[in-house]
Amino acid sequence: MEDGPISDRPAGAALGSRSNLVSASMSRLLDALTPPLCPITNERVSAPGIIAAHAWAKLRFIDDPVCARCGAPFSHEVGKGVECAGCIADPPEFDSARAAVIYDDASHGLIVSFKHADRTDLTPLLAQWLARAGSGLVTPGALLIPAPLHPARLFARRYNQAALLSRAVAALTGARFEPMALTRLRPTPPQKNLSPEARRRNVAGAFAVRADKAALVAGAHIVLVDDVLTTGATLSSCARALKKAGAARVDALVLARVVRGGTALA
Ligand SMILES: [Zn+2]
């Protein structure tokens, strides 16, 4: 029974229209107080979730030719299936990786906003970039799995940006999405400022497949999703855990990747 005021209209309808009005008014008020800003240039834009027109020119989208394994862009045309020197010398655990953009000042600002400043309104735009970059990897049968955060970090940040992206890419591509398959067994200090070898040690054995998701992972084509690929240590550690659990293939899809001297080193 309703305890609210008696009305000649259904209570839900009355509350719904009033709450819609309140919500629209609040939204206009919030827009006026905090106008939507471009995450790259910080200038005002017409709506949340978009970037300013000239910010596009600051981003460096990655296109072929790239290393067949890690997706590092090559500076000149090479044959199909060619791998970079880093992958030949020290192959990553994942089968291949692709990134949407080069990690630089522009994409750094975008990713920091997305990760740390509650700019989840950027998810649809970034998911489109990922779907484009991963068009050769993300098949309808693939299982998208986000790189996991440790629960303490998830609690502090309130959302896992990789899980938001995975879900949105799955919706765009028809791939499957499983946010809970991988778990981070221990908190790891941020990889920033660590040498490649220290990064590898930092995340070695840090991930495992949850026992209740093992059957889902066994024999599956997995596409790991993360925001940035620097040395590939985190994604390699995740891939190792997934393959140990019987994954048939593990690829990686990231928003941005570090490139050194025009060609990335894995
Ligand atoms: Zn490579």
Boltz pocket constraint, residues with backbone or C-beta under 6 A from the ligand:
constraints:
  - pocket:
      binder: B
      contacts: [[A, 67], [A, 68], [A, 69], [A, 70], [A, 71], [A, 72], [A, 83], [A, 84], [A, 85], [A, 86], [A, 87], [A, 264], [A, 266]]
      max_distance: 6.0
